Each structure stands twice: as C-alpha cells, then as structure tokens.
C-alpha cells in the first residue's frame, strides 16, 4: 500500500458570477500521506472551502488533477463521485448536520444504509463507533437531548462508520465553546494517532496547532505549506500506525 493517500496537481476552480469569471482556486498542488493531520487556514474568500469541496468530491475542478488512493477522481461522473464519497471519505461539519428526529445510533448508521449494509451489521458498527467516541450511554438520545460537544461526537462517529481513508472536517469546533472545542480536538488527535488521515479547516491558530502541517490560502492560491511540529499535540502523537485507521472501543 502506497504511503501517499492523495495528490492534487495544479487544481483550478472557476465560477461564472454575473458574467464575470471568479478564480476561486488557482493552481494548487499538494500531497498528503496516510496518517497525516493537516489544517487548512485562510481568510474568507481565500479558496480553502473550495479546496475542501474538491478534496471531498463534492465538486469537480475546472482543470488540474486530483488523485485519491491511486485513482484519478477529478474526471468522474456524479454517480462514481458519490460512491467515492461514501467509501473513502468521512465528513464533519461545523453545525453537525444531524437528523433531528432520529437517534444518535440511527444518525451514525445512515451511511451504512446507503452502502446497503445489512441492518444487524449497521447497528453493531454504529454502536462500536459511538462507544469509541465516548457515547456508549447515548445510543438512543436524539440530537436535542445532547450537548453541542456530544452532537459533534455523533457527527464524528458517523464520519468514521464506513472506515474511510480520509476525514474532512470543516470548522468542527466553530459552534462549540473553547473547552469543548479543545476536548474535541483531543479526540481528533487520538483518531490520528491510530492512523486516521485528517484534513481540517479552521480559522483558529490554537486549533490548527493540533495538526502536523498547516496549508495557508489567500486569493485562491496556497501561499504556505508549513510543518509545525508537535507543540500542540499530545504526548502519544508519535505512536502512529501506518495504515488506515480502524476505530475500535
């Protein structure tokens, strides 16, 4: 298995707005190895969200190449992109994006239903990942019965349930208070030490400090690709596995 998980080559994304071409992303090239933890930073309109949408196969580039796990996905059609998203990528959003009328267990099991996993297996795996993120006593709670931090843990469990190669987290601490946000980052850190590859968008330096590398964007270009060491990371951060992160209680 190659150590390289994803690679972009001269990614460009243009939008037509009011008859004007907007260059949202302009020639971004980057490589990410399995087991890395990256933070993406930049001001509003810098291109970081466009970059994350392309990494998540939620959009297609205007030009350039995106290779994920050895496969070029930049030219795939909608159905194939949906299959890649379901099998390869887990998403965590700022506002949790949980279904309000379903339990934590049902929210987490949803990607497995789309993957046509047997019902009994869906429940077993959903219970496993919820326990792994510290919610073994919250299986049957609805989102309104959970704190913000607990809701985000449910969202992380949902992102993990299909054993993805990559977790993309878009401002995952943005709706949380400082202490809860730091607790959540320690959870991400723990997942990363078990081998999970994480790319996270944030505007907070303290949150970015948990990552190993920081990609900085401005005006559609990547202006910096800095390795930041382990000053914000836990003591066990060097005890890393080399393959895909398998999350177990």
C-alpha positions as CSV (number, residue, x, y, z in Angstrom):
1,X,0.0,0.0,0.0
2,X,1.4,3.4,-1.0
3,X,2.1,5.9,1.7
4,X,0.6,8.6,-0.5
5,X,-3.1,9.0,0.1
6,X,-4.0,12.0,-2.1
7,X,-2.3,14.3,-4.5
8,X,-3.5,17.4,-6.3
9,X,-1.8,18.8,-9.4
10,X,-2.5,22.4,-10.5
11,X,-6.1,22.4,-9.3
12,X,-8.1,25.2,-10.7
13,X,-11.7,26.1,-10.0
14,X,-13.5,28.9,-11.7
15,X,-17.1,30.2,-11.3
16,X,-19.1,32.4,-13.5
17,X,-20.8,35.0,-11.4
18,X,-22.8,37.8,-13.0
19,X,-21.0,37.4,-16.3
20,X,-17.6,37.6,-14.5
21,X,-15.2,34.7,-14.1
22,X,-14.2,34.2,-10.4
23,X,-11.0,32.3,-9.8
24,X,-11.8,30.5,-6.6
25,X,-8.8,28.2,-6.8
26,X,-5.7,28.8,-8.9
27,X,-3.1,26.1,-9.4
28,X,-3.0,24.3,-6.1
29,X,-0.6,21.3,-5.8
30,X,-0.3,19.3,-2.6
31,X,0.5,15.7,-1.4
32,X,-0.9,14.1,1.7
33,X,0.4,10.9,3.1
34,X,-1.7,8.3,5.0
35,X,-1.9,9.1,8.7
36,X,-1.1,12.9,8.3
37,X,-3.1,15.6,10.2
38,X,-3.4,18.8,8.2
39,X,-5.0,22.1,9.0
40,X,-6.2,24.5,6.2
41,X,-6.3,28.2,7.1
42,X,-7.0,31.4,5.2
43,X,-9.3,34.5,5.3
44,X,-12.9,34.4,3.8
45,X,-12.7,34.0,0.1
46,X,-9.2,32.6,0.1
47,X,-10.2,29.3,-1.6
48,X,-9.9,27.0,1.4
49,X,-13.6,25.9,1.3
50,X,-13.4,25.4,-2.5
51,X,-10.3,23.2,-1.9
52,X,-12.0,21.1,0.7
53,X,-15.1,20.7,-1.6
54,X,-12.8,19.3,-4.3
55,X,-11.0,17.0,-1.9
56,X,-14.4,15.8,-0.7
57,X,-15.5,15.1,-4.3
58,X,-18.4,17.5,-3.7
59,X,-17.3,19.5,-6.7
60,X,-15.2,19.0,-9.8
61,X,-12.2,21.1,-10.8
62,X,-12.2,23.3,-13.8
63,X,-8.8,21.9,-14.6
64,X,-6.0,20.0,-12.9
65,X,-5.9,16.5,-11.4
66,X,-7.0,15.0,-8.1
67,X,-5.7,11.5,-7.3
68,X,-7.2,9.8,-4.3
69,X,-5.9,6.4,-3.1
70,X,-4.2,5.9,-6.5
71,X,-7.3,6.8,-8.6
72,X,-7.8,10.0,-10.5
73,X,-11.2,11.2,-9.4
74,X,-11.2,14.7,-10.9
75,X,-13.0,13.5,-14.1
76,X,-15.5,11.0,-12.6
77,X,-19.3,11.4,-13.1
78,X,-21.8,12.2,-10.3
79,X,-22.6,8.6,-9.6
80,X,-19.0,7.5,-9.3
81,X,-18.1,10.5,-7.2
82,X,-21.0,9.7,-4.8
83,X,-19.6,6.1,-4.5
84,X,-16.1,7.5,-3.7
85,X,-17.5,9.9,-1.1
86,X,-19.4,7.0,0.6
87,X,-16.5,4.6,0.6
88,X,-13.4,6.8,1.0
89,X,-14.3,10.0,2.8
90,X,-15.9,10.9,6.1
91,X,-17.3,14.5,6.6
92,X,-17.6,16.5,9.8
93,X,-19.3,19.9,9.6
94,X,-19.5,22.9,11.9
95,X,-23.2,22.6,12.5
96,X,-23.2,18.8,13.0
97,X,-25.8,18.2,10.2
98,X,-27.6,15.6,12.3
99,X,-31.2,14.4,11.5
100,X,-33.2,15.9,14.4
101,X,-35.9,13.2,14.6
102,X,-33.6,10.3,14.7
103,X,-31.4,8.9,17.5
104,X,-27.6,9.0,17.7
105,X,-27.5,5.4,16.6
106,X,-29.7,6.0,13.6
107,X,-27.7,9.1,12.6
108,X,-24.4,7.1,12.7
109,X,-25.9,4.1,10.8
110,X,-27.1,6.3,7.9
111,X,-24.0,6.0,5.7
112,X,-24.2,2.2,6.1
113,X,-27.8,2.2,4.9
114,X,-26.7,4.0,1.8
115,X,-23.9,1.4,1.4
116,X,-26.6,-1.3,1.7
117,X,-25.1,-2.9,4.7
118,X,-27.3,-5.5,6.5
119,X,-29.4,-3.9,9.2
120,X,-27.9,-6.0,12.0
121,X,-24.4,-5.2,10.9
122,X,-25.3,-1.5,10.7
123,X,-26.4,-1.4,14.3
124,X,-23.4,-3.3,15.5
125,X,-20.9,-1.0,13.7
126,X,-22.8,2.2,14.8
127,X,-22.7,1.0,18.4
128,X,-19.0,0.3,18.1
129,X,-18.0,3.8,16.8
130,X,-20.3,5.6,19.2
131,X,-18.6,3.8,22.0
132,X,-15.2,4.7,20.5
133,X,-16.1,8.4,20.7
134,X,-17.3,8.2,24.3
135,X,-21.1,8.0,23.7
136,X,-21.9,4.4,24.8
137,X,-24.7,5.7,27.0
138,X,-26.3,7.9,24.4
139,X,-27.3,5.5,21.7
140,X,-31.0,6.3,21.9
141,X,-30.8,10.0,22.5
142,X,-32.0,12.5,19.9
143,X,-29.8,15.5,19.0
144,X,-31.9,17.9,21.1
145,X,-31.1,15.7,24.1
146,X,-27.3,16.1,23.6
147,X,-24.9,18.9,24.2
148,X,-23.1,20.6,21.3
149,X,-19.9,18.6,22.0
150,X,-21.9,15.3,22.2
151,X,-23.6,16.2,18.9
152,X,-20.3,16.7,17.2
153,X,-19.1,13.4,18.6
154,X,-22.1,11.8,17.0
155,X,-21.1,13.5,13.7
156,X,-17.5,12.2,14.0
157,X,-18.8,8.7,14.7
158,X,-21.0,9.0,11.5
159,X,-17.9,10.1,9.6
160,X,-16.0,7.0,10.9
161,X,-18.6,4.3,10.4
162,X,-17.6,3.3,6.9
163,X,-13.9,3.1,7.8
164,X,-12.9,5.9,5.5
165,X,-9.4,6.7,4.3
166,X,-9.8,10.4,4.9
167,X,-11.7,12.6,7.4
168,X,-12.5,16.1,6.2
169,X,-13.6,18.5,9.0
170,X,-14.9,21.9,8.1
171,X,-14.6,24.3,11.2
172,X,-15.6,21.4,13.5
173,X,-15.2,23.5,16.7
174,X,-16.8,26.6,15.3
175,X,-20.1,26.1,17.1
176,X,-18.6,25.0,20.4
177,X,-17.2,26.8,23.4
178,X,-13.4,26.8,23.9
179,X,-13.1,24.0,26.4
180,X,-15.4,21.7,24.4
181,X,-13.6,22.5,21.2
182,X,-10.3,21.5,22.8
183,X,-11.8,18.3,24.1
184,X,-13.0,17.6,20.6
185,X,-9.5,18.3,19.1
186,X,-8.0,15.8,21.5
187,X,-10.5,13.2,20.1
188,X,-9.3,14.1,16.6
189,X,-5.7,13.8,17.8
190,X,-6.4,10.3,19.2
191,X,-8.0,9.2,16.0
192,X,-5.0,10.5,14.1
193,X,-2.5,8.6,16.4
194,X,-4.5,5.4,15.4
195,X,-3.8,6.1,11.8
196,X,-6.6,8.2,10.5
197,X,-5.8,10.9,7.9
198,X,-7.4,14.2,8.8
199,X,-7.7,17.5,6.9
200,X,-9.3,20.2,8.9
201,X,-10.4,23.8,8.0
202,X,-10.1,26.3,10.9
203,X,-9.5,30.0,11.4
204,X,-8.2,29.5,14.9
205,X,-4.4,29.2,15.5
206,X,-4.9,27.2,18.7
207,X,-7.0,24.6,16.8
208,X,-4.5,24.5,13.9
209,X,-1.8,23.8,16.4
210,X,-3.0,20.3,16.8
211,X,-2.1,19.5,13.2
212,X,1.3,18.5,11.8
213,X,1.1,20.7,8.8
214,X,-0.7,24.0,8.0
215,X,-1.7,24.9,4.5
216,X,-2.4,28.6,4.2
217,X,-4.5,30.0,1.4
218,X,-5.0,33.5,0.0
219,X,-6.7,34.7,-3.2
220,X,-7.2,31.2,-4.5
221,X,-3.6,30.2,-4.1
222,X,-1.8,28.1,-1.5
223,X,0.8,30.5,0.0
224,X,2.4,28.3,2.6
225,X,2.8,24.6,3.4
226,X,4.4,24.6,6.9
227,X,5.3,21.7,9.1
228,X,4.5,22.9,12.7
229,X,6.0,20.1,14.8
230,X,4.2,18.7,17.8
231,X,3.8,21.7,20.1
232,X,0.1,21.5,20.2
233,X,-0.1,17.7,20.0
234,X,-0.5,15.0,22.7
235,X,2.3,13.0,24.3
236,X,1.4,9.9,22.3
237,X,1.3,11.6,18.9
238,X,4.4,9.8,17.7
239,X,2.9,6.4,18.3
240,X,1.3,6.2,14.9
241,X,0.1,3.3,12.8
242,X,1.0,3.3,9.1
243,X,-2.3,2.1,7.5
244,X,-5.9,3.1,7.5
245,X,-7.3,4.0,10.9
246,X,-9.6,1.3,12.3
247,X,-11.6,2.7,15.1
248,X,-12.4,0.3,18.0
249,X,-13.6,1.0,21.5
